Amino acid sequence: MTGPDRQITKVLVANRGEIALRVIEACAARGIATVAVYSEADATAAHVRAADEAVLIGPPAATESYLVTDRVLDAARRTGADAIHPGYGFLSENAEFAEAVGAAGLTWIGPGADAIRAMGTKIAARERMMAAGVPVVPGTHAAGQDLDVIAAAADEVGFPLLVKASAGGGGKGMRAVHEPSELRPALEAARREALGAFGDGALYLERLLIRPRHIEVQVFGDRHGNVVHFGERECSIQRRHQKVVEEAPSPVVGPELRARMGAAAVAAAKAVDYVGAGTVEFMLDASGDFYFLEMNTRLQVEHPVTEEVYGVDLVGLQLDVAMGRPLPMRQEDIAPRGHAIEVRLYAEDPARGFLPATGTLTRYRPSRAPGIRHDGGYAEGDTVAVHYDPMLAKLIAKGEDRGQAIGRLVRALDAWEVHGVITNLPFLLAVARHPEYVAGNLHTGFIPEHFPDGLPEPAPSRDALIAAALADAMGLGTSGAGGAAVAGDGTRGDASAPWHLVGPWRGCA
């Protein structure tokens, strides 16, 4: 599959936040102009400030702005953009949008619409993978069956099993079933959720693997029929099927397994004539057997760890391939060097069920230490609103080995100053310091097992306790105007008072 080179001079980025900034950065490195699109809520957002041009495309709701194809294409026409990069999320895996971009005479920086459709429904993707010789988790395959027919196949699949929606992702329409009595309610609930989320109620059953690892392989194809892989990423640290920590390479994948998984991922990509960046996701069991899970037909949030370990600019490579250039490397030239770990900073409260948080970033100072990369979508003074995904940034730590990468990650997280918005920063630190994480004992149930209640309320800081003690001494606290007597060591005699909690204090020398 070949095609003439097509020069790209101006890219419209049909996204927001840190991925929009990442694409703008890659374009700037190649001397390509950029156009940002934004909603009314993002009028002063970082990606708007960074682009060469910016176009307002609608109200805050994504369904009235970022997800409206006609408004995005109109912005491209008005600014003279000749290509569109969809980032990830929003319209990135929308085959109709990809076709509309091509029909408008613009270059689509992504896989073809046929490949997106082929991998867009899990049932069809499973069947294609089986035909290509890629191992899949044992399960059922037929779409659109009556619930009674699906339930009848459960004995063949075996318990425990997963009920899964054929469309969409993110854990929607998915239910774990451990006993036959749980099956029918799980099917009904999964179908309702799938219909509501995706408009498609097709379900299938899949054997539930016990304590598996989630391993994904980065693939890349060009318009000349070449496909390579850039190794694997370990993505087992998840909460409700959403990744929290990713790393490359996996602590348990050696050269032989990497070669086998990479070959399977390349076969999967070739089965749909894949062009551009994509990710083939596998489940790896304790015996070392791996099974196809799904293919994401786009760039992934966690792509920076692959860039750091393999020394490649994946977004820049997307631009090159979209212009018709062949891949500049062969598989035998690709090998990992060092180790990289990425964590996702979210505006959410780990002490309250990870509820999304909002506010203004009154202070935002990520670490700039050696081996640390910060891919962010916000800056100090920006407002975090309710309209979009609560991810603020990603921090990537690179080391010569996994131990050094973890050490750098912990120090960088500890030094990261984020004020004004509640975030999951303490939770990320707790995961990175956990002995089982440090030992590499990872699986998809890691967070439910080790952090079943999220993260407890943090103990008040010493400064907060001193402030409370002063308020108490001035008669502003809860203990009344008089308060308790001060003991000889400088603490309050009342063991429940702030003075006691602060501990001994001394005057200036």
N, C-alpha and C positions, 0 to 999 in steps of 0.2 A: 504494500500500500504506500504509494508515494504521491507527492503533490508539489507544485511549484512553491518556491520560497515566497513568503508574503511579509513584507516589512510592517512592523507595528511602530507607530509614532506616538500614539496617545491612548492610554488605557483608562477606561472608566472602571472603578472598583465598586462593584455592586454589593457592598457590605459596610460594616462599621467596626469600631473598636480596634483591638490589637491586630486582627488579621488584615484589616484595611491598611493600617500603618505598615505592616510587614510587606504587603504588596507594593505600596508606595515607595518604600525603601529599596526594594529590588528593582523597580522601574527606574528610580533615580540613578542607581548604580550603572544602568545601561543607557542613560541619557534619554529615557522615554518619559514624556509628559504624562501627568495623571489628573483624573477628574474624580472628585468625591461626590457621592450623593448623600443627602442627609434629611432626616425628618426635623420637624419643628423642635423636638426635644433635644436634638443633637446640633443645634445651630452653632454652638461654640466648642464642639467636641474636638478632640485631638486630631482625628483623621481629617476633619474639615480644615483645620489649620495647616496640616502638613501637605495637602494636595496642591497642585498648581491652580486648579479651579474647583469650585464646588457648586452644586445645584440642589436647591430645596425641592424635594419630591413629595411632600405631604405631611399630614399630622403625625403625632407621636406613634400611634399604633402601627406596628409593622405591616399589618394587613392593608393599611391605607397609604403606605409609603414604600418601604424596602421590598415588599413582596408584590408590588404592582408592576408587572412586566412593561406595560405601555409607558409608565412614567420613567422607568429606568431607560428604556430605549429612546424616549424623547429627550432625556438629558444627554444621551450619547450623541444624538443628532444635532442638538443645539450647540454642543461644545466641539463637534468635529472629532470625537473619539473614534478610533477605528478598531478597537478591540474592547472586550469586556472580560474582567476577571471576577468570578463570583465569590472568591474566598471559600469559607465553609459555613454551613447553616444557610438559612434563608433560601435562595434560589439555586444553590450550588449543585444539587442533585435533581433538578427539575428538568426533565427531558424536553418538555414543551418550551421552556425558557431557552434552552440551548438551541433548539430549532428556530425560535423566533430571532435570536441573535444572528444566526446564519442567514435567515431570510431577509434581515435588515442590511445585509452586506457587510456585517462586522465579523471580526475574528473572535471565535469563542475559545477562551483559554481554559480548556478542560476536555474531558473525553467526549466522544460522539454521543448523540442522543440514543442511538441503538444500544450502546454499551451501558448507559445509565439505566435504560429500561430493562435490559437483560439482568442486571444485578439489583434492580430496584425492588423486586418481590422475592422474598426468601425461598419460597417454594420453587419458583422457576430457576433461581440461582442454584439451589441444591441439585436440581435435575441436570443442569448444565455441568456442574462440577463433577457429578458422578460419571457423566459421559466423557469428561476430560481426564478421568482417572484420579481426581482429587478426592482424598478421603473425607467423608461427611459423617456427622453423628448419626447413628441409627435412628430412624424415625419414619413418619408417614410423609407423603408427598402431595397427594391430590388436594387441589384447592376447591373451595366452595361446597364442601360436603355438608350434609345434614349433621347436626351435633350428635345424633345417635350413631351415625356411621363412624364419625371420628372417635367417639367413645369406645366403639367396638374394637377399634384397632389398638387400644391401650395395652391389652394383654400381650400383643405381639411386640410392642415397644418395650414394655416392662416398666415397673416402678422402682425408684422414683422417676418421674418424667417432667418435662416442661411442656406446657401449652404455650404456643407462640403465634403471634400474628404474622402473616406473610408480608404485610406492608410495614413501612415505617421502621422505627428503631427507638433507642433510648429506654428500652424496657417496657414500653407501652404495649398492652395486649399480651403480656407474658405472666404466667402463673406457674409456680412450682407445685407439683402434686406428689405427695408421698404415699397416699393410700387411695384405693379405688373409690371410697366414699367421698373423697374430695374432688373427684374428677368433674362431675356434672356442674357443680357450682363454679368451678374454675373455668370451664368452657364458656359458660354463660357470661361470667364477668369479663373474660378476655375478649369475647366477641363484642360486648357493649363498648368496652374501652377502645378496641380497634376501630369500630365503626365511628365512634366519636372523634378519634384522633386522626384517622386516615381516610375515612369514608369507605373502608374495605374491611369486611368482616371475615375474610378467609383465614382459617387457622390450620395449624398442623401440630403434630406431637413429635417430641424429640427426647431421647434418653437424657436424664439429668446426670451429668458427670459430678462426682463427689470431689470437692476441694480442687477443681482444676485451676490451671493458670490461663490467663488470657494473653495470648501472644499474637502480635500482628506483624506482618511483613510489608515493608514499603516497596512497591513496584513502580516502574516507570517505563512507558512505551513511547516510541516515536512514530512518525508517519511512514517510515520505511520498513516497518515490520520488526524492528528491534525491541526487545523487552529485557530489562535487567531488574534485579532486586538490590536493595540497600539494607540487607539484613533485617533483623527483628527488633521489636520493641516490647518490653514487658509492661502490660497494662492491667495487672491483676488487682491493684489497689483501687477499688471502686466503691461508690455508694449509690445504691439503687440503680445499678447498671451505668452510672456515669463515672468516667475515669477521674481520679483525683491526683495520682502520682504515676508517672511513666518513666521508663528508663531504657537505655540501649547501651550495650547488648543485655539480654536477659541473663540473670545470674546462673541459670541452669542450662542454657543453650550453648553447646560447644560447636566446633567446626563441622562435624559430621551431621548433627541434627540441623544446624543452620543451612547446610547445603540441601538437605532433603526438604525442609520447609520452604526454602527459597525456590527450589525447583517446582514445588506444588503451586506456589503463589504465581510464578511466571506462567505455568500452564493455565491457571485460572484466568490470568490477564489475556493470554493469547486466545483463549476460547471465545472471547468477545471482541477480538481485534482492538485491544485497549490502547489508547493514546493519552499520554500525560501522566500525572501523578495519581496513584491509587493505593489503597491499602487492603490487603487480604487478611482477614482476621481468623485466627484459629483458637481452639481450646486444646490445651496440652494436659494430659492426665499424668498421674504419678508414675506410670509405667513407661512414659516417653512417647506414647502414641498421641498423634495430633489429628484434629478434625476441623474441616472448614466450618466457619460460623457464618460469615457474610463478607461482602466486599463493599467498601466505601469508595464510591466513584468521585473522589475529590481529594484535596489536600486535607490532612488531619491536624487537629489542634496541637498534637504532640510531635509534629514534624521537626521542631528544633533539635531534639535529642539525636535524631538521625543525621541532621546537618552537622552537628558538633562531632559526632563519632566518625562520620564518613567524609568529612571535609567537602561537602557539596552544598550548593545553594539551590534548594529544591524549587523555590519560587522563580529564581532566574532560569532554571532548566525548563520550567513550565513555559516561560516566555519564548525561549529558544525553540522548543518543540512546536509551539503554536505557530511560529513563523516558518515551519517546515524543515528546520535543521535536524540532522541526525544526532542521536545521542553521542557525546564525545568520549564515552568510555565503554569498555568491554567488561563482561562479568568477571573475568579473571583478574581485572585490575582493581576490583572493589573489595576492600577489606576494612574491618573496624580498627580504630585506634583509640584507646582510652575508654572512658565510661562517662555517660551523661545522664542526669536525672532532671526531670521537669515536674514542678508542682504548679497547681492552678490556684491563684488567689481569687476567692469569691467574696462578694459582699453578702455575707450570711452569718447567722449566729449559731455556732456549734453547740452552745449551751441550751438552745431553745429549738431543738429539732431541725437545725440548719435553715431556719426561716430566712428568706431574703431580707436584706437590709438596704436602707437608702440613706442619703445624706450628702454632705459636701466634704470633700477631702481637704480638710484644713491643713494637714501636713502629710506629704507623700514622698518618702525618701528611700527608694530601694537601694540595696547594697551595690556597690560598684567594685567589689574586690576582684582580684585575679581569678579567672576561671568561672566568673559569674556573668550570665546574660539575662537581660530583662526585656521581655517582649510585652509591653503594656499598651492599654488603650485609653488610659486616663493619666492626668497630671494633677499636681497640687492646685487646688482651687476648683476643680471640676466637680459637677454634681452627678451623683449616681441616682438615677431615676428608676421607676418601677417597670418601665416599658419593655426592657430587653433582658437577655441572659445576664445573670449577676457576676459573670467573670470579669475581674478587673485587669488581671495581668497573669503572665507566666514567668516563673523564675527558673532558669536552667543552670545547673552546676556541672562543670566539666572537670574531670580529674584523670590522672594517668591510670587509675584503677578505681574500682567501686568504692573502696574505703576512703580514698581521697575525695571522691565526688560527694559522698555522704557528709564528710567533715566540712567541706566547703558549703554544702547546702545548709547544714545546721547553723553555721556561723552567719551565713547570709540572711537566713530567715530571722535569726535572733537580732540582727542589726537593722532589719527592714522597719522603717517607721511609717505607720499608717494610722492617722488620727482623723476623727470626724465621721467615720463609717465603721460599723462592726464588720469584721472579716473572719475568715476561717484560719487566719495566720497561726493562732495558738494550736489549732488542730493539726495543721501541717507539721509544726514543730514536734508535736507529740508522736505523730506517725514516724517521722524521720529519726527520732530518738528511740523508738520502740525496739527492744532487743530482737524481736522476731523479724522486724524489717531489716535491721542491720545484718542479721544472719542470712537474709535472703529467703526466708521461709514464707513465701507469698502464695496467695490463692485468692479467688474472687470473693470469698467470704471473710477476708482479712478484717475489714472494718466492722462488720456485724459481730465477729468473734471477739475482737480485742477492744472495740469501742461501741458496745451495744447501745449505750445511751448518749452517743456523741461525745461531748467533752463537758465535764462538770464546770460549774461556775468557777472562774479563777478566783484565788484568794486575793483580797484587797492588797494593793501595793503598799510599801512602807510610807510613801508620800501621802497616799490616801488615808492611811491610818493616822498619820501625824495631823493631817488637816482635820480629821474627825475629832482627834484629841483636843486640838486647839478650839474647835467649835464647842466641844463639851466644856472646856475650861471657862469659856466666855459665856456659858449659860445658854448656848444655842443648840446643844445636843439633846438627846432623848432622855438623859438621866436627870434633867432639871437644873436649876440655877446653881445649887450648891455642889452637886456631884460628890464623888468620894474623895477621901483624903489622899494626898500624895505620899507614897512610901519613900523610905530613905534612898532607894536606888534610882529614884526619878520616875518610877512607874506609879500608876494609880493603884490604890489598895484593892479596889473592886476588880476581881479577875475578869469580869465581862467588859470592862471599860476599854476604850481604844488605847489608853496609855499602857495598859498591861500587854496588849497584843503587840505594840510597837517594840517593847523590850527596853532595857536600860538605856538612858541617854546621859550625855555629859555636856557641860558647857564648853565654850571655846577655850582652848589652851592659851 
